[in-house]
Amino acid sequence: MTGVSPERGTDDSVVGMPDVDLTRNVADLVAAAAATGPGRTALIDATTGRSLTWADVDADVDRHAARLAEAGMRPGDRVVVRMPTGIEYCLAVFGVLRAGGMLVPLNTDLPAAAVVDLLADCQASVFVGEPVDGAEVTTVLAVDGDDTTVGHPNGMQAAAPTTGGEDIAVLCYTSGTSGRPRGVLLSHRALLANVAQCAALRPAPVTATDRVLLSIPLSHVYGLGPGLLQIAAAGATAVLLPKFGVEDALTAIETHRVTTVVGVPPMYSALLTASDERLRTALATLRLCTSGAAPLPPEVLAGVTRVTGLPVFEGYGLTETAPVLTSTLATGYAKPGSVGRPLPGIGLRIVDSDGDPLPEADPDDPDDGLGDETGGTGLVAVSGPNLFSGYWPDGVHGPDEHGWFRTGDIGYLDDDGDLHLVDRANDLIIVNGFNVYPHEVEHVLDQLAGVAEAAAVGMPDERTGETVKAVVIAAPGAELTEQQVIEHCATLLAKFKVPTSVAFVESLPHSPTGKLARAFLRLNS
């Protein structure tokens, strides 16, 4: 099986795709939540206990939009928002969108020099948050907890949104784990489509009665889309934690009776360091745990299920797909190593380097099995209304003329039609013409006693084109040698996959959501 594509109706509509108005403005989600449940709690600051209802949020978003217009922002202007996860961040995000601006979310952990570079790249006219030395923007708007009183400045009322549909809502920079960050153009249509696609899953990721813990950065598309936007669409409650910490998270879940956690693998790994008794008590109100942004180790999935009785449903997506493409929620079961099946309205197929679908693997041919790099493994290509509009500034390299986009990820579909990811195409190592997937080497390295974490990268080699280099963090007290690592790999890997050199380091670079940044290792090796 090499492709899963949605069935199309006679009007070219996608069967299974929820019937939603994709011409709207994303900020209309807030207005709808305020109309259906004005008194329902919308946002809770887990640190201070401060909260706002959806009616409060809607009025405050109006005030923010009016404030931006008063500051000279015009529809389509880039507006950078750089603040910690919290109530003020949420209000600023929806205020920019309602005012017709192009939101540029930046992580607070970015160093000042990187922020200055990105501001110059996107040509932002307004910056919301703490000023950054060297930043050249027309207007800087500071936002704090005392500046969010419901109402409008000077009695001004924000105008109804003039943007929506194909207009760009968010210019979101990739994490740069496989190279220099790129600006991804996400339209209102793409974001609204993915919100509807996620909402169509069963069990639903978020319902109106849910209280959802958000401690992942809202500047990341995963925190923004499946997190904040999904909560607004359902009229649910967001419990906002500026930075994840095990005890802080457990206290927030217990205090605010959280029912749903939108998480990433490092969060779940960290939670498992608490005692079983503490976890069972604090997590007693949970009904659903989801994970994304990086592969979820099977042992972490098993650990959470053992303690809570709940599976962790894993999803897969990209900034370019707004972001969710597949989920084990689409299958109804968590399968270790799999990221599930496509959401409603999303087409997915496995293709070769030219974009042509791979031939069906023959299950009766042992040399043509699924997962073999000459059989069912190839590039993951996708289609759907949630796809981006190309890269900043010119909208280049978006979906092709048929609506398909090659993700840059390598994977295969198993006999059940569930997707398994192998690696990033940019991380592929080619030794004497043979493909080496770093993830496979890293899996073997992780099995060696004394290895706390490891990465595998390709290095230039005059004889073989490339060679494998292992970068290893030794566990405390472990005394590993380069020869021990190489000999261990040689017992479990084909000769061309065995590392020829090993570097021992104290830390490995990761994205804000925990994804290993191999590009930085290659650049600095």
Buried (B, 14 or more C-beta within 10 A) or exposed (E): BBBBBBEEEEEEEBEBBBEBEBEBBBBBBBBBBBEEBBEBBBBBBBBEEBBBBBBBBBBBBBBBBBBBBEBEBEEEBBBBBBBBBBBBBBBBBBBBBBBBBBBBBBBBEBEEEBBBBBBEBBEBBBBBBEEBEEBEBEBBBEBEEEEBEBEBEEEBEBEEBEBBBEBBBBBBBBBBBBEEBBBBBBBBBBBBBBBBBBBBBEEBBBBBEBBBBBBBBBBBBBBBBBBBBBBBBBBBBBBBBBEBBBEBBBBBBBEBEBBBBBBBBBBBBBBBEBEEEBBEEBBEEBEBBBBBBBBBBEEBBBBBBEBBEBBBBBBBBBBBBBBBBBBBBBBEEBBEBBBBBBBBBBBBBBBEEEBEBBEEBEEEEEEBBBBBBEBBBBBBBBBBBBBBBBBBEEEEEBBEEEEBBBBBBBBBBBEEBBBBBBBBBBBBBEBEEBBBBBBBBBBBBEEBEBBEBBBBBBBEBEEBBBBBBBBBBBEEEBEBEBEBBBEBBBEBBEEBBBBBBBBBBEEBBBBBBBBBBBBBBBEEE
